[in-house]
Amino acid sequence: MEHSITRRMLLGSGIAAFLASSARAQPAFRLGLTPVFLDNDAAVIDGLSRALSHGMGREIELVQRRTYQEITGLLLERSVDAAWLCGYPYLQHDDLLGLVAVPVWRGEPRYRSYLIVGTEDGAKNLTDLRGGTHAFSDPDSNSGYLVTATNLLRKGEQVESFFSRSIFTFGHRNVVRAVADGLVQSGSVDGYVWEALAVIEPGLTARTRVISRSEWLGFPPVCARRDNLASEPVQALQTALMSLAETEEGRLALTWLQLDGFRQATPALFDGIADRMRDLDP
């Protein structure tokens, strides 16, 4: 009897070791990240990596670049397996890209673009910013460029002539800093990022003021190439993302991200962004 139990124990431990070594032997899954608010938060990056690696049963490599264009390019050329993009670059390449999952924030898979100024600035709306200096996040960002650019077009204005000078900071947190420090009069920023920073860096957002909010738009999605959506690794990522709330590691990652979770979505979620894209390039 003792020998039988011992053999079963050895067999069980051997299978566990084999499965663990098999997971390690699989190539790392490469997930691209655009420069959202978490770009400087090592704890958030590490926590997300651990939770997804555990959920997928394989090593995951989080790949960061300075611009949205760089990350989108890596995805299109297959240098990353999936990427957390923005609705704007997703729709720019929707013939090649498909949706893996969309974050849920405050109960919905949507967010808004905020127009911010310094707390001492008297501006009340976009029109009041004529002739001032402005910070955008990225030319491929919906909330950090497209919304304000199309709002101006709908008023018969152009970014280049409306503002005396505009800059790209290549990071939503950097937009908030530029406005808070008085480097520019105003900025276009992801509302989710501004609200998240209000929790983790309240002293920063307290030096800015929101003067307008866009309509609710599709939250920046996780995407993969259409011809890779049905692959086992991408399916494993989708399952891991939508199961984050079911594990302690996952719940911690969601807490750091200030998200409720992830869900599947259809392209219709991004119709509002598509409408704005048509305004910009009819």
N, C-alpha and C positions, 0 to 999 in steps of 0.2 A: 504493500500500500504506500509506504513512504517513498519507494522508488518511483511509483506511478505519479504521485503528487509532485515529486522533484522534477520528473520529466515534463509534466504539464507546465510547471513554473518556468523551466528553462525554455520550453517552446514558446510560452507567452512572452517572456522577456526578449527572446530572439525575434519574434514577429514585430514587437514594438520597436526594437532597435533597427530592424530592417526598414520599417515604415519611416522612422525618423531620418535614417540615412538616405532613403529615397527622396524625401522632401528636400533634404539639403542638396541632393544631386541635381534637382531640377534647376534650370536656369532662373536667375532672378527675374521677377516681373518688374518692368520699368514703367513707373507712373510719373508723367510729367505734371509739374505744378506751375501755374502762372503766378506772378508776384502779387498775391492778395495780402491781407493784413498779417498773415502768419509767416511772411517771408523771413522775418528776423527772430522768430520764436523757436529755438531749438527744441524746447520741451514739447511744443505742439507737433513739430515735424517728427520727432522720435516717437511720441505717443501714437500718432496716426500710423507710422510705419509698423510699430509692434502690433497694433490691433489688426491691421490688414494682413500682415504676415501670418499671424495666428489664424485668422479667418480663412485665408487662402491655403494654408498648409505649405507655404513656400516663402523663400526670401523675397522681399520687395525692395526695390531701389527707387527712391524718390528723386526725380531729376528736376532741378530748378534752373531757370534762365532769367535774364533781365527783362525780356520783352515777351508779349503774347505771341508775336510773330515767330520768335525762335522756337517756343514750345510747340506751336501749331505746325511749324515746319518739321520738327523732329517726329511728330506723330504722322504726318503725311508721308515722310520718307521711311517710316517704320523703325526709327531709332529709339522710340518709346512704344510701349504696347497700348497705352491709353493715356489720357491727359485730362486734368481738371481745367477746362477752358472757360470761356465766357460765351454767352449766347451769340455775340456778334461774330467771332471767328468760326464758331460752329456753323452758323448760317452761311457764312462766306464760302464754306466748303461742304455744304450739306449733301452734295452729290457723292462725296467720298467718305464723309463721317456720319456715324450713327450714335444714338444716345445709349449710354450704359446705365446711368442713374443720375438723379437730380437731388441736391440737398433740400431738406425741409427746414425752414427757418420760421419760428413763431407760428407753426401749424400749417404753413403753406410753402410750396416750392417756388416762391416768388420773392422779389426784393425791389427796391427803388433806387433811383439815382438822386443824390442830394446835391444841392447848390449851396456852398458855404462861404461865409465871409468871416472876418475877425469880429470879435464881440463888440468892439467900439465902432465898427463900420455902420453907417446909417442906411445902407441899401436894403430895400424891401423885396426886390424881385430882379429878374434878369435884366430888364430894361435899365435899371439903375446902375448897372455895371458897365455901361458904355464908356469906352475910353480908358478903362482900368486894365490892370494886369491879371492874368488868369492862369491857373495850374490845371492841366489835364493829367490823367494817369497814364494812358497809353492810347495811341491812335487806333488800336483794335479793341478797345474797351467800350462796352455799351454804356455803362454808368459813368465811366471816366472820360468819355469823349462824345460818343454818338448821340446821347440824349441832348446834351447842350448844343451840339452842332446842328441838330435837326430842329430844336426849338428856335434857334436863330434863323434858320432857313424859312421856317413857317412865319417868321416876322419879316421876311424879305432881307435878312442880314447874312453876312458871312463872318466866320470866326476871325479871319485875317484882318478885316476892316473894322469889326465891332470892338475888339479889344486892342489896346495900344501895343500889347505884347502878350503872347501866350507861350507856355512851356509844357513839356512833358516830363513828369517826375519819375515815371516807370515804377509806380507803386502807390496804392491808395493811401497808405499810411503817410507816404511822403507828401501827398497832396495836402493832407490835414496839417502836417508840420509846416509846409510852406505858407499856408494861410495863417496858422497860429503864430508863426514867427514874423509875420509881416513882410515876407519876401514877395508875396503877391497879394492883390486885393481879395481875390475870390478863387474858388476851386470847384471842380466837378468830381464827386467821389461816390463810391459804392456805399449805399445806405447801410447795408449789413456791416461793412467794415467800420463805418463811423459809429454805429451803435455798439459794435464789439469793443472798439477802442474806448468808448465811454465807460465801459465796465473795467477794462484792464489798464487804461491810461486816462483816467478821468481828468487829470490836470491838463492833458493835451487838448481834448475835445472841448473843455471848458473855455478855452481861448478862441473857440470858433462858434459860429451861430448858423443854423440851417435856415435859409430864407425861402427855399422851395424844394418840393419833393415831386418826383415824376409819378406817373401811373405805375401800378404794380406790373412787373415784367418777369419773364422766366429767369429763375436763379441760374447762375453759372453752372453748366452741367459737366459731368464726367463723360468723355467721348472716346470712341475707338474707331478705327477704320471700319467701314461697312463690311469689307471682305474679311474682317477678323472678329466680328461681333459674336459669331457662333462658336469661336474657338474655346477650348476648355479653360485656358488661363483667363480670358476676358469674362467668361461666364462665372468663374470662381471669384473674380474681382466684384462682379455685380452682386453675387450672393454675400460676399464679405461686407460690402458697403451697406446692404439692406439689412444685415444682421448685427450691425455694430451695437445696437441698443440691447442685445441679448447677452453680452459678455461684460465683465467688469472693465477689461481693457478698452473695449469699444465704447462703453458709456463714459469712461474717463476722457477718451479722445473727443467724443461729441461734446462733452462739457467744455473742454479746452477750445473747441471750435465754435461753441455757443450755437450748436445746431441740434435739432430734434432727431434727425436721422436722415436717411436717403430713401428715395422711392423711384420707381420707373415712371417715365413720362413719354408723351408723344410730341412730335414737332409742333403741334398746335400750341403748346405752352409758350412758344417763342414767336407767335404771330405779331405781337406788339413790337418786338424788335425788328421783325421783317418789314413791318409798315414803315418804321423809321429808316431802315436801310434803303427802301424805295424812294423816300424823300431825299436822301443824300445822293443817290445815284439813280434817278428815274429812268 
